[in-house]
Amino acid sequence: MKKTLIVLFLTGWLFNLAQAQKPAYEMTVDGVKVIVQPSGNDIVEVQTVLKGGVQNYAADKTGIESLAMSALTECGTKNDDKNSFKNKLDKVSAQVYGYTSKDYAVFRMNCIKGDFNTVWPLYVDALTQPRFDEKEFARVKQDAINNLKAQNSRPDAAINKFAEQVAFAGRDYAKDPMGTVESLQSFTAAATKAYYQSILTRSRMLVVVVADLDKSEIENKVKAMLDGIKPGASFTLKKSSFRIYKNTFTATPKELATNYIEGITSGPQPGTPDFDAFQVAMRIFYDKHFLDVRTNNGLSYAPSAYFSGGATASARFVVSTTQPDAYIKVFDQLVERIKKEGFNAAEVKDMKTTFLTSFYYKQETNSAQASSIAANEVLHDNWKRSLTLADDVKKLTPDEVNTAFRRYVGNISWVYQGDPKKVDQILYINGTIKRPDNPVNH
């Protein structure tokens, strides 16, 4: 009853929001797609996307895009040094910064509508005329190295990085966008600037605006911004299928208070029919996995399972435990039971409600709406999915959800960090239950 009331409330809120907002639209400005969602409020959110992510650089250049995106605002611009740039933003409480992921980089700005004409020139300067001052760049690079070392010292981050390096070996997704200490130390301001200029092309760009601004004003401002940006060679983000053909187990001895395990298996590509169904399936599995591993057996404080739906989509299973062999037995029994019995209609209905509740909450800000539009356009080639997802999920049937789970959760690449004496790797390689593999349709 509580979930129903929440959804009814949020549905009403979304309906009122829709009434306040005008329909979203797209236009092409000098070869760049510009997607606009009128906001119904006085906040302006602009996100310029540069597609490619880890596909843009070789393995020994990991981290260069992340450094470049940070340097855009941390090293000053042609017209302002770092302090002047920051001071101008602080006066109007605006945000301008960049970041990157495995699939694309984002350079965003957020301000109130009344300050848009003050912030926009700063945003354009940082995007198109960054200074890459050597002294400031050295500071940015050292900060990145320190942050990376801190991240690598956290066992949960370390196991995830290890799992990706093993499962995606030879693929772009094995690269960490944050880089390595060695790669970061090798980058100079000049080399990073040259890299940034190589990816700053109209062919890689997407602009998303969530704001109540006139179409003509957006078009004119984007056109002026693009005047100094070269067209560039045609670019398409590559989406690749991923499958584990047999269970594998890779261990690294580490002196830790507990042992860390992560498994990676396949998942449906963005834009395919199974994608939404598998999202719902993995959310139900998360609950069941948590119940069996923690509540019923006390094997881990915070077991996790989730779907990572990027250009190389995958499902992940993560646990920290003092009893790794007991965990794999519980895991195998759970997967076997679900594949035999499936998720029932009530479980699917409840999770669709939970999924939509989370979806509605995440769409409350202009920034969240822009990020959703950008992700759906880059990964699914369909920005309108961000507007239709609720209806798409409501239409899912239990059969579709169960079929997606059975199709993609098959063999697993397992990695382990901890006491090697505590784990019998044969249990992970051969499985504790004999069952046929479930092939993925690729």
N, C-alpha and C positions, 0 to 999 in steps of 0.2 A: 504494500500500500504506500509506504514511504517513497519508494522509487517512482511509483506512478505519479504521486503528487509533485515530486521534483521535476519529472519530465513535463508534466502539464504546466508547471510554473515556467520552466525554461522554454517550452514551446510557445507559451504566451509572450515571454520576453522576446524570443526570436521573431515572433510575428510583429510585435511592436517595433522592433529594430528594423525589420524589413519595410514596415510602413514609413519609417523615418528615412530610410536609404532609397536612393534611386537605383535602377538596375545597373549592374556592372557592365562594362563594355571594353572592347579592345580596339586599338588602332595601330597602324604601322607608321613610324616616323623614321625616315631615312634608312629603311631596312631593319629597324629594331621594333620588336613587338612591345607595345605599351599597354598594360592592363590597368584599368581604373575601376575602383570600387568606391562610389560616393559613400561617405561615412555617416552623414547625419549628425556630425559633431564638429567641434572646432580644433581637432587635432589633425596634423598632417604627417603621414607616414609615407616615406619613399624608400623603396629598396631597388637598387641596381644589382642585378645578378650577372656574374661571369661564370659561364658553364664550364664543366670539365673536372674540377677538383683534382683527384689523384691521377686522372688520365692526362693531365697537363704536363707532368714532369717525370723524369726517371727516378728510380729508387734512391739514387745517391743525392737527389735534390729534394727529398722530403723535408717539409718545413718551410720551404722558400716562399710558397704562396701565403702561408700564415704570417710570416714575417712581413711580407709585402703589404698585406691588408692592414696590419697593425701600424706599419710605418706611414701609411697615408695620412693619419691624423697625429701620430706621435713624433713625426720628424718635420712638421711644418709644411707649408706650401710655397708656391712662387711668390705670393703676395703677403704671407704671414709666417713668422717663425712659430715654433710650437706654442710658446707662451701667449703670443698675440692671438693665435687661432683659438686656443682654449679659453682665453679671457672673453673673446667675442661670443662664444657659445654660452659661457657661464652667465653672461649678462642677461640672456633670454631663456636660461634653463633648457637649452636644446641639447639633443644628443646627435652626434655624428661619429660613426665608427664602422670598422669592417671586420669580418671574420670569414673563415673557410671551413669546409667540410669535405667529406670524401667525394661529393658529387658537384659541388659548386661553391663559389664564394659570394658573399653578400656585402654590399656597402650601403648602409642605411642612414637615414636621418629622421628625426622625430621632433616636432615643435608645435606650438600653437599656431593657428592660422594667421593671427595678426603679426607673427614674427617670420612668416615664410619668406618674405622678400629679403630679410636680413640673413637668414640661415642658408637659403638656396645658393647664393654665390660662394659661400664657404664650402658647402658640399661639393659643388662643381669644381672648385679649385683643388680640393683634396683628391677628388677622383681623377681629374684630368691633368693637374699640374703639381703633383707631389714633389717635395724638395729632396727627400732621402738624404738629409744632412748626415754626414758621417759620424759626428759626435753623438747625435741623438740616436742614430741607427745602432751604434755600439751599445747604448743603454737598452734599447728595445731588444736587441739580440741577447744580451745578458739576462734580461728579465725572462725571455722565452726559455733560455737554458735552465735558469733557476726553477721556473714553473714546471718544466719537463722533468727535472730531477725529483721535484716534490711529487709529481704525479707517479713517476716510476717507483717511488718508495712506498706507494699505497698498494697493498696486495690485490685489491679488487680491480684497480686499473691495470696492474701488471699482468694479471691473468687474462684480461680481455685483449690486451695487445699481443700477448703470446699466442692466444687462440687464433687471432686473425692472421698472424704471421705463418702459422702452421696450416690452417685450413685453406687460406687463399694464396699459398706459396706459388709464385710465378704469375699471379694476377695483380692487377692494379690495386685491388682492395687489401692487399697485404701491406700497403704503404700507410703509415700513420701521418695524417695531415700536419700534426704538430712536429714531425721530424724526429731526428735522433740528436743526441748531444754532439756527435761527430759532424753530422751534416750541418747543424746550426752554426757550429764554430767555423765552418769553412766559407760561409756566405759573407760577401762584402756588400756595402751599400750600392756600389755600382752594378754588381752582378744581380742583386735583387731588384734594382730599378729596371734593368734590362729585361729581366724575366717578366716583371709586371707590365711593361710596355708591350711585350709579346702577346700577352693574353687580353690586353685592353683593346678589343676589337668589337665592332658592331655585330659581327657574325656570332659572337659568344654571348651577346648581351640580351637581357630582358629587363624591362623596367616595370615595377609594380607601384601604383599610387593608390593609397587609401585615404581619401580626403574629399572635402566638398570644395572643389576648385573647378573653374570653368574649363571645358574641354580645350578651348582655344589657348588658354593660358598654359595648360599642361603641354600641349603640342608645341607651342612656341619655345617654352623653356627647355624641353627635352631636345628640340631641334638645335638650339644654340649650344647645348651641352655636347651634342654629338659632332659639332662642326670640327673639333680638333681630334676626333677619334677615327682611325683608319677602318675601312670596311673589313679587312681581314679575309682569310680563306674560309670557305664554308666549313661549319663545324656542327657535328651531331653527337650528343652524349651517347656513348655505347652502353647498352644494357646487356648484361651477360647472364646466361643461365649458370646455376651452380649446383653440383650434385656430388655427394660423397659415395663412391662406388663400393667401399667396404669400411667397416669400423676401423678407426685407427686410435692409437693412444700414444701420446708424447709427454714425457715427464721431465721436469727440471727440479733437482733437489734444492730446497730452500728451508732455512731455519725460521719457521713461522709458528705462531701460537696455535694455528689450526692449518688445515690443508685446503687448498683452493682448486676447484675443478670447473672447467667450462667445456661445453659441447656445442658444436656448430653443425647444423644440417641445412638442407635446402629450403627454399621458399619461393613463392610465385613472383615473377617479375612485375614491376609496376605497369599498370595498363592492361593486365591480363584478367580474365574473368574470375580467377580464383583469389585474387588479391584481397578483396573485402572479406570474403568468407574465411580466409586463413587468419586475417586479423582477429576476427571474432573467435575462431577456434583457439588461437594461442592465448587469448585473454581468459577463456574458460580453463585452458590447460594450466595457466599460471595459478589460478585458484586451487585447482585439484593438486597440483604439484606442491604448493605451499601447505595444503592440508595434510597430504601424505608424508611429506618430508619433515616438516616442523611439528605440526600439531599432533599427528598420530604416532610419529616415531622419534621425535626429538633429535633429529640428526643435524639440524642446522638452524641458526637464528634467523637468517634472511635468505632462503632459497628464492631464485628468480627464474623466470622463463618469459621470453618475449620474441616478437617478430621485428626484425630490422629490415624495413622495406626500401632499401636504396637501389641503386643501379645494379648491384649484385646482391639480390635479396637473400636473407638467411634467417633461420630460427636459432635462438640461443637458449642454453640451459646453464645456469650458474649456481654454484653452491660452495659454501665453506663448511667443512666438517672434520671432525676427528675420526669419523668412521666412513672412509670413502667406499669401501667394499659393500657396506650395508646400504649406502646411498644408491649405488648402481642397481642393486637388486630391487629396491623400492621403485626406482625410476623405470626400469624395464617392466615391472609388473603393472605399473600405472599405464604406460604406453600400450602394452598388450591389452589391458582391459578396455581402454578407450577404443582401440582399433576393432575389437570384437563387438563391444556393446554400443559404441558411439555416444555422443552427447545427446541427452534427451531433449524433447521439445521445450520443456520448461527452462532448462539450463540455457538453451540458445535464446529463448525469448528474454530471459532476465539479463543475459549478457548484452544483447542488443540494446536494451534499455540503459544499462550501465555505460556502454560504449557511447551512446548518443548524449547521455548526461555529461560525460567527459568532453565530448566534442563541442557541445554548446558552451560549456564553461571556457574552453580554450579560444572561442571566437569572440570574447568580450572586448578585446582591445583592437585598435587599428593595426598595431604591430603584429598581433597574432593572425589577423585576417590576411595581411600582406604576406606573411611567411607561409601560410597555407596555400594561397594562390600561387606563390612562387614555386613551392615544392611540387604542387600538382602539375604545373606547366612544365617544369624541367623533367620530372620523373615519369609522369603519366601522359605527357603531351596533351594535357587537357585541364586547363585552369578552372573550367566550369565544374569539375569534380568537387572542388571545395564548396560549391553551392548546392550540389545535388547529393553529397555523401549521405546525409541523413536519410533521404528517401531510398537511396541504394541499399543501405544497411537494413532498413525496415523490410525490404523485399526478400532478404536472404531466408532460405529454408534450412531446417536441420540437416537435410540430405546434402545440401551444398557445403555447409560447414563441416560435416563429417567427411565428405569426400575430399575436401581440401586438406584436412589433417592427415588422413590416410595416405594421400598422394605425396605429401612433402616430408613428413616426419619418417625418415627411413634410417639409413646408415648415418653415423655421426663421427665427426672428428673431435676426439676428446683430448684435452690437455690437462696437465696436473702440475701444481707447484706445492711442495711441502716435503714431508717425510716419505721417502720411497719405500720404507719398510712397512708403511701402513696400507699400501695399495697393491692389489693383485691385478696387473694390467690385462691379464687374460680375460677377466670378467668383462672388461670394457671392449676388448677386441672381439671376443666370441659371443658376448651377450650372456645373460643369465637365463634367457628363455629362447628356445629354438623357434624361430619364425622366419618365413620367407621375406626377402626385401620387398619394399613397395616402390616400384620404379616411378620416376617422375617423367612426365611427358615433356620432352624437350625437342 
